[in-house]
Amino acid sequence: MRTQLILLATMVGLAPQICAQQGATPVVDIYASSKGEENVSHSTVIMRAMCDEAGNVYTRPFDPGKGLGELRAPIQEITPEAKPAGRFPADGKTFFVRDGNVYALAGPRDGLYIVKFDQNGSVKSRTKLDLPFFIDVLHLAVFKSGEYLVVGLTGTINDTGPHLRTPFTGVFTADGRLVKKIYEPEDEDAYQKAEGNDTKYHLCCSDSGNEFVGWWADVASASDGNIYLLHGTSPPLVYVISPAGDVVRKLRIDIRNPELSANSIKAHDGRLAIGFSWLGDVPVSSIKVIDLRGNSIADYEVREATSASDPILACYNSGGFTLIPRQAGTKPYLLTAKLP
């Protein structure tokens, strides 16, 4: 019944506008230089990274031997010169950076708080989320108007463990109250595929997982005041979400190679950069730049100066891109690529 109502809304014109870029753009090769010390021993894995306005990189590595849920605290800040800087303790799976402040999840799953840190690592505020039911939160974003976007998985928990495959996306007020839950036809389709054990959507080694909103998804705050939610699917799909909780449009991103998997999205000056994982063992990072309507601007292939392990896009600004290796050792190590 839920799916029928959604399809009916689409037919009568209530669904968000679907946008896609027009025409192909030439591929431009750019070359990355390394900053910091190349890691010899890989001891942790980084699934997510982002930057502040000054170009500092924030990451949260985890120990692969302990599983995805055992993240190493704290959140780590790395300067543009690849020097260790601030540390922000929190025990949730995700974080976000805005206006010089770090936001992170903390607390048990049934009593989650959003903790706002100052740049010196001190706690400025704690906001309890009024969660409508159990949610395993995987992504957090902060609108410039103060609301929160929370993305994760929900489902059932019983004696045999969690069964979490239903995507959850919701906008919350600055004081933690739910504004609107978002559930689009694509969410339902991803849920059905995860329930059917489609390997693109269901994690291989757990009864919980849906890569539609999982580790290959990402969020970015753009200059128009909206949050851009990249889903873990191929070809890439982006929801453009307003502070009121409306999906104002969807961007379906054309890619040159259907085997490429997007893993990150960053915003700068009315543009979005979407980063892709390496294709096989080829040490080339693909990055696609589009405008906020989904129109293609440029396609880049970042040739690595070293043998860094499948780096992910951390920063996009007027100077170019900063990437960080997915497998991380004990010393900071960044790759920077300038735009031509």
JOCOR-V331746 format. One record per pair of residues at least 24 apart in sequence whose ideal C-beta (glycine too) atoms are under 7 Angstrom apart, sorted by the first residue. I is the first residue (numbers start at 1). J is the second residue. D is the distance in whole Angstrom. If there is no record, write none. Layout:
# JOCOR-V331746
i & j & d
I & J & D
I & J & D
This chain:
# JOCOR-V331746
i & j & d
3 & 188 & 5
6 & 185 & 5
7 & 185 & 7
10 & 185 & 7
16 & 247 & 4
16 & 248 & 6
16 & 249 & 5
16 & 250 & 6
17 & 249 & 4
18 & 249 & 7
18 & 250 & 5
18 & 252 & 6
19 & 249 & 5
19 & 251 & 5
19 & 293 & 5
19 & 294 & 4
20 & 252 & 5
20 & 254 & 6
20 & 294 & 5
21 & 254 & 6
21 & 290 & 6
21 & 294 & 5
21 & 295 & 4
21 & 296 & 4
22 & 295 & 6
23 & 296 & 7
25 & 296 & 5
25 & 297 & 7
25 & 298 & 6
25 & 299 & 5
27 & 299 & 5
27 & 301 & 6
28 & 298 & 6
28 & 299 & 7
28 & 300 & 5
28 & 340 & 6
29 & 301 & 5
29 & 303 & 6
30 & 300 & 6
30 & 302 & 6
30 & 337 & 5
30 & 338 & 7
30 & 339 & 7
30 & 340 & 6
31 & 303 & 5
31 & 305 & 7
31 & 337 & 7
32 & 302 & 5
32 & 303 & 7
32 & 304 & 5
32 & 305 & 5
32 & 323 & 7
32 & 335 & 4
32 & 336 & 6
32 & 337 & 4
33 & 305 & 5
33 & 336 & 6
34 & 305 & 5
34 & 306 & 5
34 & 333 & 7
34 & 335 & 6
35 & 81 & 6
35 & 82 & 4
35 & 334 & 5
35 & 336 & 6
36 & 82 & 3
36 & 331 & 6
36 & 332 & 5
36 & 333 & 4
36 & 334 & 6
37 & 331 & 5
37 & 333 & 6
38 & 306 & 6
38 & 333 & 6
39 & 325 & 7
39 & 328 & 6
39 & 329 & 3
39 & 331 & 7
39 & 333 & 6
40 & 329 & 7
41 & 329 & 5
42 & 309 & 7
42 & 327 & 4
42 & 329 & 6
43 & 329 & 6
43 & 330 & 6
44 & 72 & 6
44 & 328 & 5
45 & 326 & 6
45 & 327 & 6
46 & 312 & 7
46 & 324 & 6
46 & 326 & 6
46 & 328 & 5
47 & 215 & 5
49 & 312 & 6
49 & 314 & 4
49 & 324 & 5
50 & 97 & 6
50 & 314 & 6
51 & 314 & 6
51 & 315 & 4
51 & 322 & 7
52 & 97 & 5
52 & 100 & 6
55 & 80 & 4
55 & 315 & 6
55 & 317 & 7
56 & 80 & 7
56 & 85 & 6
57 & 314 & 5
57 & 315 & 7
57 & 322 & 6
57 & 324 & 6
57 & 334 & 6
58 & 95 & 7
58 & 97 & 5
58 & 102 & 7
59 & 324 & 6
60 & 95 & 6
61 & 328 & 5
75 & 102 & 6
75 & 104 & 6
78 & 332 & 4
78 & 334 & 7
82 & 332 & 4
82 & 333 & 6
82 & 334 & 5
83 & 332 & 7
84 & 332 & 6
86 & 119 & 6
86 & 121 & 6
87 & 121 & 6
88 & 117 & 5
88 & 121 & 6
90 & 115 & 6
92 & 137 & 7
93 & 137 & 7
93 & 138 & 6
94 & 137 & 6
94 & 138 & 6
94 & 139 & 5
94 & 140 & 5
95 & 140 & 7
96 & 140 & 5
96 & 141 & 5
96 & 142 & 5
98 & 142 & 5
98 & 221 & 7
103 & 140 & 6
103 & 142 & 6
105 & 137 & 6
105 & 140 & 6
109 & 134 & 6
109 & 136 & 7
110 & 134 & 6
112 & 137 & 6
114 & 148 & 6
127 & 175 & 6
127 & 176 & 5
128 & 176 & 5
129 & 172 & 6
129 & 176 & 5
130 & 176 & 5
130 & 177 & 5
130 & 178 & 6
132 & 178 & 6
135 & 168 & 5
136 & 164 & 5
138 & 213 & 6
138 & 214 & 6
139 & 217 & 6
139 & 219 & 5
141 & 219 & 4
141 & 221 & 6
141 & 227 & 5
142 & 221 & 7
143 & 221 & 7
143 & 225 & 7
143 & 227 & 6
143 & 243 & 5
144 & 221 & 6
144 & 225 & 6
145 & 225 & 6
145 & 243 & 5
146 & 174 & 4
147 & 171 & 5
147 & 172 & 6
147 & 173 & 6
147 & 174 & 6
147 & 179 & 7
147 & 243 & 5
148 & 172 & 4
149 & 219 & 6
149 & 227 & 5
149 & 241 & 6
151 & 213 & 5
151 & 217 & 7
151 & 219 & 7
151 & 229 & 6
152 & 213 & 7
153 & 208 & 7
153 & 210 & 6
153 & 213 & 6
161 & 207 & 6
162 & 207 & 7
162 & 208 & 5
163 & 207 & 5
163 & 208 & 6
164 & 208 & 4
165 & 191 & 6
165 & 194 & 4
165 & 195 & 6
165 & 202 & 7
165 & 208 & 7
165 & 209 & 7
165 & 210 & 5
166 & 191 & 5
167 & 191 & 6
167 & 210 & 6
167 & 212 & 6
167 & 213 & 5
169 & 229 & 7
171 & 241 & 7
171 & 243 & 7
171 & 245 & 4
179 & 244 & 7
179 & 245 & 5
180 & 244 & 7
180 & 245 & 3
182 & 241 & 7
182 & 245 & 6
182 & 247 & 6
184 & 247 & 6
186 & 237 & 6
216 & 261 & 6
216 & 262 & 7
216 & 263 & 5
218 & 263 & 7
218 & 264 & 5
218 & 265 & 5
220 & 265 & 5
220 & 266 & 5
220 & 267 & 4
220 & 272 & 7
221 & 267 & 6
222 & 267 & 4
222 & 272 & 7
222 & 292 & 6
223 & 269 & 7
223 & 270 & 5
224 & 292 & 6
228 & 265 & 6
228 & 267 & 6
228 & 272 & 6
230 & 262 & 6
230 & 265 & 4
230 & 274 & 7
234 & 258 & 6
234 & 260 & 7
234 & 261 & 6
236 & 262 & 4
236 & 274 & 6
238 & 265 & 7
251 & 294 & 4
253 & 288 & 7
253 & 290 & 7
253 & 294 & 7
255 & 288 & 7
256 & 299 & 7
260 & 286 & 6
263 & 312 & 6
264 & 312 & 5
264 & 313 & 4
266 & 313 & 6
266 & 315 & 7
266 & 316 & 4
268 & 316 & 5
268 & 317 & 5
269 & 318 & 7
271 & 297 & 6
273 & 313 & 6
273 & 316 & 4
273 & 321 & 7
275 & 312 & 6
275 & 313 & 3
277 & 310 & 6
278 & 310 & 5
283 & 307 & 6
285 & 311 & 6
285 & 323 & 6
287 & 313 & 6
287 & 321 & 6
302 & 337 & 5
304 & 335 & 7
305 & 335 & 7
308 & 335 & 6
311 & 335 & 6
